């Protein structure tokens, strides 16, 4: 016996009609990511540029400060020189002479009695001081 | 019906295409070469153009007096230079620059037309004076910041401080030369990246090795005493007509030189046309025969050797003749003199007798101990050792006698200051010095040490000082007296030896006075030497008054109280 296939036509499954459905909800976030990325890059770029500009500006400010320091130092030495010139004995003597000042024609030496003589020792003076303080009310 | 393309347009398009391709290929090739194959080389060349190496000059140290007053400072100045090759009209630039820099226009033009690319127009100008030149913005004219050495006290202490060469601030004379290395410091280096306009590129290459500033010098010199000494010496030169003069003021205890004056002098700020003789620091470089001031050494040696005492009596002859040489005394005195009288009267004959007791070898030993015949070691360039022959070379006739009274020996004023300093310092010789301390760039102070040695005992020194006091109170040095103080010293009048004629001059002398005060405990030693005075041509008349004036000023300035009567 031979097995036969039944002559009945088997039902052919119907081809389904596929079509692309664009889900706006699914598509929107992907574009947003790109925009966010682009904006982040742009922001990072501008941040980098602005920080660079800020650093450059600081560098220029520093350079200005250094130039100021050098100028002030030069001024300081100039002033020191001026003070030294003003203090020069020759200049002072000339001014004094113009003002009518003269060297003394004679010199008087005042002698203070007791000055230069050997005085009491430290212990004695301390004892005197203690006695003096003790007598205070 | 459409227009048919004309023949040939395809070819042209092809040509343009090929040209573009070739062009872009060349650009691409070049780009590859520049950015790839030779990238490092080009980068290095570019960097080299932008990088600027600069030597940072070290600030030269300041020189202060002992009280901190500036005697030499460095200030900023501007040098103007030009590159004549960049000048479209050198004659116009020369005429515009001329009044601004104070130079003749033809002189400037000659400099601009000699083919050089670098010409100094003016050196070390004041920045304020250079400002109008900067404002004029002349083509090919540039500016250079340079330190300039300035001496604010002018001629005062000029010999001590010295000066530097204008071009490079290298010390040429005085302490500027002696301490040049310490004062100079170490230059630094700056590596900086600049744009074509010369501005520093921020974030660019920047390396700096800072310059180490030179050390400051604090001198032992006191400006007021220096000024008083210069004034007194100048008056003395006018009064006596002396050719030159020297004053040394010494602190005998420490060896510190409080003043060192040589006249004629000069202004180190303006050395144009200064005579070379005026630059010489005679106190250290020039020698003279000390004459009677040498008697201190002879008498001290005899006292120290125990051969005489101040009261030992000598019968003084009217003259001593040794072969053709006749020694006499210039002062009238008794026929019998004590050693103290010999000193007070400056008796040559008495001193010769004392010297005879000593003998050449012993006298030479003491002279050497006092530092004669060798440099003192003062921190100053060009010091002379003087002249002292060994006793074996002394002639058997007049040499001992002559040396006893200060002939046949040559000394410098600074040597004699140290000799008298030893007697003032109770017999201890201290090396004279001019720098008290060196202060480096970070403020570390290094005090200068002065070596010392005992020459004679304290007893001998005290006895000698008493005898020196009698010279002023009763003897030849009365004009050296200082009101309020007991001073001691010795006059000296020496005939000048004329080397060409090989004989002593009959009318030219060196007049000197060396002394100390207060005699009980001397704080100051003053040496005065006048070369060839015409009037008042003796130590007692010419030099002693200078000593008095300088000593009074020094004692007052140092706050030494007057002696109690």
Boltz contact constraints between the chains, C-beta under 6 A:
constraints:
  - contact:
      token1: [A, 56]
      token2: [B, 202]
      max_distance: 6.0
  - contact:
      token1: [A, 59]
      token2: [B, 202]
      max_distance: 6.0
  - contact:
      token1: [A, 63]
      token2: [B, 200]
      max_distance: 6.0
  - contact:
      token1: [A, 74]
      token2: [B, 76]
      max_distance: 6.0
  - contact:
      token1: [A, 77]
      token2: [B, 75]
      max_distance: 6.0
  - contact:
      token1: [A, 78]
      token2: [B, 75]
      max_distance: 6.0
  - contact:
      token1: [A, 81]
      token2: [B, 73]
      max_distance: 6.0
  - contact:
      token1: [A, 81]
      token2: [B, 75]
      max_distance: 6.0
  - contact:
      token1: [A, 81]
      token2: [B, 150]
      max_distance: 6.0
  - contact:
      token1: [A, 81]
      token2: [B, 152]
      max_distance: 6.0
  - contact:
      token1: [A, 84]
      token2: [B, 70]
      max_distance: 6.0
  - contact:
      token1: [A, 84]
      token2: [B, 152]
      max_distance: 6.0
  - contact:
      token1: [A, 85]
      token2: [B, 152]
      max_distance: 6.0
  - contact:
      token1: [A, 87]
      token2: [B, 69]
      max_distance: 6.0
  - contact:
      token1: [A, 88]
      token2: [B, 153]
      max_distance: 6.0
  - contact:
      token1: [A, 89]
      token2: [B, 223]
      max_distance: 6.0
  - contact:
      token1: [A, 89]
      token2: [B, 227]
      max_distance: 6.0
  - contact:
      token1: [A, 107]
      token2: [B, 483]
      max_distance: 6.0
  - contact:
      token1: [A, 109]
      token2: [B, 484]
      max_distance: 6.0
  - contact:
      token1: [A, 109]
      token2: [B, 562]
      max_distance: 6.0
  - contact:
      token1: [A, 116]
      token2: [B, 564]
      max_distance: 6.0
